[in-house]
Amino acid sequence: MTRRARLGRAGPDARLPSPSRRNPDPVPPVPEPGPVRTCVGCRATGSRQALLRVVLDAGTGDPVLVVDEHRRMPGRGAWLHPDQRCLELAVKRRALGRALRYAGPLGTDTVARAVTRHAAQEVQPQHSTTVPDSTPVPTVDREAGWKPMAPR
């Protein structure tokens, strides 16, 4: 009995052969170039362009959370997806205070406004594949009663 026959009878739980020079592993996917940051809300990684940077601004006396639009403000920063769920998770887990190393209360009003502003700026696709109950928009020709030509 050959080795392949034994593995075939063993089923899907059988151990696969290890990589060798003859059969190397496929090339692992190449990560996106550029800096990668971790969202403090959902803990997923993303590029700098995909995340908002939040810093603690203590210029007015009481420290206030500020969204760093240009990602250049001095000080410790926390990265957050521009998504309401990530902000809620970060507040619930107290991740912003931990990431910024600040133990006092933090007001997230300015961050919430920035998240809603970024969500409104995103361009929504016309035909979403994730929404199954969306109805197609009728065209002008069908509304006018136009029918396609019948086959001969």
N, C-alpha and C positions, 0 to 999 in steps of 0.2 A: 504494500500500500504506500502510495506516495504522500509526501507532506501536504500537498494541496488537497488531496482527498480527505485526509484527517481533519484539516481545518474546515473543509466544507461541511463535514458531518458535525463539527463542534458547534456550529451556529454562530449567531452574531456576537456572542460573548468571548469568542476565541481571541487569543492574543495575536496581534498582527506582527509581522516581522519587523525588526528594528532597521533603521536606515543604514545603508552601507555605501561604499563607493559605487557599486553597481546600481543601486536603487536609492539615490539620495532623497531626502525630504524635499517637498516642493518649497520654493522660495517663500519665506514669510512675507506678508504684505508690508509695504514700505509706509511708515507713518507720514502724515502730512508734514511738509517742511515748515519750520517756524516754531515759535514758542508754544508750548501746550500748558494750559492752566486747568485747575480743578474747581468746579462749582462748589461753593460751600453748602448749597441747598441739597442738590441731588447727588453730589460726589462724583459726577461724570466729568470726563476730561473734554476739553475743546480748545480751539485756537483762541488767541487773544482777541481776534476780531469778532468772535461769536459770543464773548462774555463781557459783562459790564464790570468795571473796577469800582469798588466802593472803598472810600477812605474815611478816616476819622479826622475832621477838621476842628481843631481846638483854637482857632484864631479869634473867636468871639467870646471866649471864656468857657462856656459849657461846650463840651465836645458834641459835634453834630455829624451824622452820617451824610456824606456828599458823594454823588456819583461822579467819578472822574471820567469825563467824556473823552479827553485826549490821552488818557492813561499815562499821564506824566507828573501828577501831583506827588510831592514828597511824602514820605511816611509809609507805614505798613498798609497794605491793601488786601481786600478780600474780593474774590471773583465770583460772579453770579450770572446764571443764564437770565436773559431778559424774559422770564416766564413767571407768571404769578404763582404757580405751584412751587417753583424753586425758592421764591421769596418766602412763601408760607412755611416751607420745610426749614429754611435757614432760621426763621424767627422761632419756630417751635422747638428746634434743637439747640437754640442759642448759639448757633455757629458763627454768626457775625461777630459777637463779642469775643469768642474764643480766637477767631482768626485775626482780629485786630488787637488782641491782648488788652481788652478793656473790660473791667468788671462792673461798671455802672450801667444804668438803664440807657438803651439806645432807641431813639425815635426813628422809625423806618418810613415816615411819610414821604420824604423826598425820594427815597429809593422806590417806593411803590408808585409814585407819579412817573418816575423815569421808566419803570418796567411797563406801565400801561402805555406810555408814549412810544416806546420801542415796539410794543405789540401792535399798536395802531399803524406804525410805519411799515411793518412787514407787508409785502405784497402777497395776497392770497391767490392761489391758482384758481382759474375759472372752473376747471373740471377736476375736482378732488376725488381721488380714488378711495379716500378713507370715509367718505360720507355716502352710505349706500342709499339713503332715502331721498337724495336730491333728484329733482325732476329736470330733464333737459329743457332748455329754453327753445320754444318753437321759432322757426325761421320765418321771415316775412313771406317767402313763397308759399309755405304750407298754410299760413293764415289766409292767404288770398285764394286758396282753393287749388293751387297748382299741383298737378300729379306728374310723377315721372312717366316717361314714355314706356309703353308696354312692349315686351319682347315680341319679335315676329315669329 
